[in-house]
Amino acid sequence: FMTDKTSYVVGPVRLRQLRMAKDSSCKLAKPVEGIFNNCTDEYSHLTQDSSSYGMGWSETPYANASSLVQNETNPWVYRHSADIPVVGTHATYWDGGYYVTFANITPTAVLATVAQLEPSGWIDRYTRAVFIEMTIYNPHANLFSVVNLLSE
């Protein structure tokens, strides 16, 4: 149930992350070279990261495979999808990304998964957007709603 006690979450709730590639060609401006060590370019479809990693964004794909989510949804592996681009405040975000699927959406299960993701650095300085995606059904209105929440 949702908090209105009439709507249901149908299917899994997903987190989807879009990130910048680490090898972007960003150049520091001369006045700040002594202050900052590195920078990242603006997010775009051309600069997004679509590589697969091991746990903690380690460079070896599939190393230390995470057991956070069962089956094919390892949160460190890039997945392609046919989503419609989403226009945010800072950029337009395209399909695909790094997914975490919550099959069990009880607060305890969600917090346990997030508690494993946080110290592993799933969200880091290369993260540009995180989506929360779910489908909700309201039987009184006989209406399904697809909900996409974006945090940039």
C-alpha angles and dihedrals in degrees: 000000000000118000091271087066092224104072123074131206104235116207126343128333113231136201113207123191128196118195144180122255111252094226095063118148096238114151122202117235113248096246093058101038092102093047103047128041098204145349141204130232126240115285116260138148088264096050099042120116116246100165125116121237144184123251113308092021091288111171096240108088115231093008112143090002110214119244092201094109127023129240122002099347104095105162092220095057121086114236126198120220139169098242124149113253115261120218112219133177095268104028148347111265119212133204127292129033143146111313136204112187120201106206089171109048099185111130091245093053094045093048091048091054093046089048088059095045097049101062090042090061097240087158110046142144092296093056112108103170139010120196127197107206127189144143120233127194124203110193094193091061093029086228134142116205124196108211123199116178115191128202116184 
